[in-house]
Amino acid sequence: MRTHREYLANELKDEAFAREFRREKAQLRIAYDIQTTRQRLGLTQKDLAGMAGVTQQMVSRIETARTPNMTHGSICRIAAALDMDVGLVARRPARAAAKASKKLCG
């Protein structure tokens, strides 16, 4: 029997699958980070929306990763309201050591 990691490693050999997997993983990471930070700060979605200049529905869609086209501007406004940075993370640790992180907002 194969483990989940082995199964996933095999599936990621397919370029189309790997591309979609990375896109979905990034959206889920953004959703998780925004939601947990908002909750840690004791803010409601409505509070955050008002601080960021977006609608509560937009915050909800981002937090549940149901926004297929999250705009860079919306993500940056929400991040700024939460005192967070938006940046790039290398896919492979070796690349991270070779290149410095680049801040995307602010």
N, C-alpha and C positions, 0 to 999 in steps of 0.2 A: 504494500500500500504506500502511495506517495503522500508526502506531507503537503500542506497548503503552500508552503514556500517553494517546494519543488514544482508543484503544479503551476504556480504563478510565474516562476522563472522560465518555465517552458512556454507559457502563453505570451510572455513579454518578448519572445523572439520574433513574434509577428509585429511588424512596424505599425500597422494600423491599430492593433490592440494596444500596443505600448503607448502610442500617442494619445489615445482616448483615456487610457488608464492614468497617465500623467496629468492630463487636463482635469479629470474628475478628482484625482487626489489633491491637486492644488486648490480646487474649489472647496473641497471638504476641509482642508487645512485652514483656509481663510474663514470659512463659516465657523469652525470650532474656535479659532483664536478670537474672533470678534464676539461671539456669544459668551465665551467664558470670561473675557475681560469685562464686558458690559455687566454681567451678573456679579462679578467680583467687586465692581464699583457700585453695586446697588442701583443700577439704572434700569428703567424699563425700556422697551424698544421705542416707545413714544418719546421718552426723555432723550435717548440717543439720536433719534431722527431730528428732533428740534435742534439739538446741539450741532448736528452735522449738515443741516439744511437739506435733508432728504425726507421722503415720506416714511411713515412707520411700516408701510407695506414693503418698501425697498429694503429696510433693515431686516424684516421677516424673511423676505426672499433670499437675501444674502446669507442670513444665519442658517437657513435650511438648504442652502446650495441649490435653490430652485431658480436661480437667475442665470440663464444660459449665456448672457452677454453682460456680465458685470462691467461697468465702465470704470476705467482707471480713476476718473475724477470722483466718482461716488465712493470707491474704496478708499481713496486718499482723504476725502472729507470725513468719512467715518473713522478712519485710523487716527486722524488728527484730533477728533473729538474725544477719542479714547487715550490720547497721548501715546500712540503707537507709531512705529515706522513701517513703511511698506518697502520691501526690498527683494532682491533676488537671492535664491539659495542654490548653490551648485548641486547638480544631481549626483555627482560623484565626489567623494572626499578629496581625491587627488587633484581634481580641478579647483576645489576650494582653496587648497594651499597655494596653487599657482596664481590664482586671481583674487584680488581684493573684492569684498562685498561692495555693491553700489546701491546707494539710497535712491529711491525713485520718486519720492515726494518731498516737498519742502525746500 
